[in-house]
């Protein structure tokens, strides 16, 4: 998550409360179990983020473009 970009819309938490949570500043963050979720589902959630604050990375550590 790019916490500097997060607008606290809560869309990610609504879509996947098992994977995202609020921090003390009411900014979303991904929980460790996000790694176990299907990539297609995480891509859809990232696309729905109005601030584009969800950053996806592959197993090699490279950033994944959710719009590619």
Order of alpha helices (4+ residues) and beta strands (2+ residues): alpha-beta-beta-alpha-beta-beta
